[in-house]
Amino acid sequence: MKPVVGTTPRVVKSEQEWRAQLGPEEYAVLRQAGTEQPFTGEYTDTKTIGVYECRACGAELFRSDTKFESHCGWPSFYDPADSDAVLLREDRTLGMRRIEVLCASCHSHLGHVFEGEGYATPTDQRYCINSISLKLVPEAEG
């Protein structure tokens, strides 16, 4: 995984430590910038109220009140939980220009963000995030 220029992750582990912590599919997405197959992820259609954390380090990334149905095959959010929760960097892989979304805390790959697609959201952004990059912590009942 190439480093994010000018930033140092708060959570730093060796690749061996990441491999020991994460399953093979999690490692492929989070540490090698892979992508899970569309419509297969655990949170694609989830409507549970709660907080979505980074599966690698537990940092809060998104909240369920910003999740929306984009029908793209991956969970979609229109805004991170905090402006410092994610980092964005240019991604020119696959012969196109995209904006990659990374966890600001551990620099794990989460997905990509797209703008100007016409969704009826406050930001006109779609954070297209791999379910396998996330862990949903449901809101406590009561």
C-alpha positions in Angstrom: 0.0 0.0 0.0 1.5 3.3 -1.0 1.8 5.9 1.8 -0.4 9.0 2.1 1.9 11.9 1.4 2.3 14.3 4.4 0.5 12.2 7.0 1.4 9.6 9.5 -1.2 7.1 10.6 -2.0 7.0 14.4 -2.2 3.2 14.3 1.0 1.7 12.9 1.5 -2.0 12.4 3.8 -4.1 10.3 2.3 -6.0 7.4 2.8 -9.2 9.4 0.7 -7.8 12.2 -2.0 -6.7 9.8 -2.0 -10.2 8.2 -2.3 -11.8 11.7 -5.2 -9.5 12.7 -7.2 -9.5 9.5 -8.7 -12.4 7.5 -7.5 -12.9 3.9 -10.4 -11.0 2.3 -10.2 -8.2 4.9 -6.5 -7.9 4.3 -6.9 -7.8 0.5 -9.4 -4.9 0.7 -8.1 -2.9 3.7 -4.3 -3.2 3.2 -4.1 -3.9 -0.6 -6.9 -1.6 -1.8 -9.0 -4.5 -3.2 -12.7 -4.3 -3.8 -15.4 -6.8 -2.6 -17.8 -8.0 -5.2 -20.9 -5.8 -5.6 -24.1 -6.8 -3.7 -22.2 -9.3 -1.6 -21.2 -7.2 1.4 -22.7 -7.5 4.9 -23.9 -3.9 5.1 -25.1 -3.1 1.5 -28.7 -3.1 2.5 -28.5 -2.7 6.3 -30.8 -0.1 7.9 -29.6 -0.7 11.5 -29.0 2.5 13.4 -25.5 2.9 14.7 -21.9 3.8 14.0 -19.7 2.3 11.3 -16.1 1.8 12.5 -12.9 0.8 10.6 -12.6 -2.9 10.7 -8.9 -2.6 11.0 -8.5 -0.1 13.9 -12.0 0.7 15.3 -12.0 4.4 14.4 -15.4 5.9 13.9 -15.9 6.5 10.2 -19.6 6.9 9.3 -23.0 7.1 11.0 -26.1 5.3 9.9 -28.0 8.6 9.5 -25.7 9.5 6.5 -26.2 6.1 4.8 -28.4 6.0 1.8 -29.6 3.6 -0.9 -27.6 4.2 -4.1 -28.3 0.8 -5.6 -24.6 0.6 -6.6 -23.8 -2.7 -4.8 -21.8 -1.3 -1.8 -22.8 0.7 1.3 -23.1 4.4 0.4 -22.8 7.4 2.7 -23.0 11.1 1.9 -20.7 12.3 4.6 -18.1 10.9 7.1 -18.9 11.0 10.8 -16.2 13.6 11.3 -14.3 15.7 8.8 -11.0 14.2 10.0 -12.3 10.6 10.0 -11.1 9.8 6.4 -8.3 10.8 4.1 -8.8 11.3 0.3 -6.2 10.7 -2.3 -6.1 10.5 -6.1 -6.4 6.9 -7.5 -5.4 6.4 -11.2 -5.6 2.6 -11.2 -7.8 0.8 -13.7 -7.2 3.5 -16.3 -9.4 6.1 -14.7 -9.2 9.0 -12.2 -11.0 8.3 -8.9 -10.7 9.5 -5.3 -9.8 6.8 -2.9 -11.1 6.9 0.7 -8.8 5.8 3.5 -9.2 5.6 7.3 -7.4 8.6 8.7 -6.4 6.6 11.8 -4.7 3.6 10.1 -4.7 4.5 6.4 -6.6 1.4 5.5 -8.4 1.4 2.1 -12.2 1.9 2.5 -13.5 2.6 -1.0 -14.0 5.6 -3.2 -15.9 8.9 -3.2 -17.8 10.2 -6.2 -19.4 13.7 -6.7 -22.1 15.2 -8.9 -24.0 12.0 -9.5 -27.4 13.7 -8.7 -28.3 11.8 -5.6 -30.7 13.7 -3.4 -28.3 14.1 -0.5 -27.0 17.2 1.3 -23.5 16.9 -0.1 -24.1 15.4 -3.6 -21.3 12.9 -2.7 -21.4 9.1 -2.6 -18.8 7.5 -0.3 -18.9 4.0 -1.9 -17.4 1.9 0.9 -16.6 -1.8 1.0 -18.7 -3.6 3.7 -15.6 -5.7 4.6 -13.8 -2.4 5.6 -16.5 -1.6 8.2 -17.8 -2.9 11.5 -21.3 -1.7 12.5 -21.8 -1.0 16.1 -25.6 -0.8 16.7 -27.0 2.0 18.8 -27.7 0.9 22.3 -31.3 0.2 22.9 -33.1 1.9 25.7 
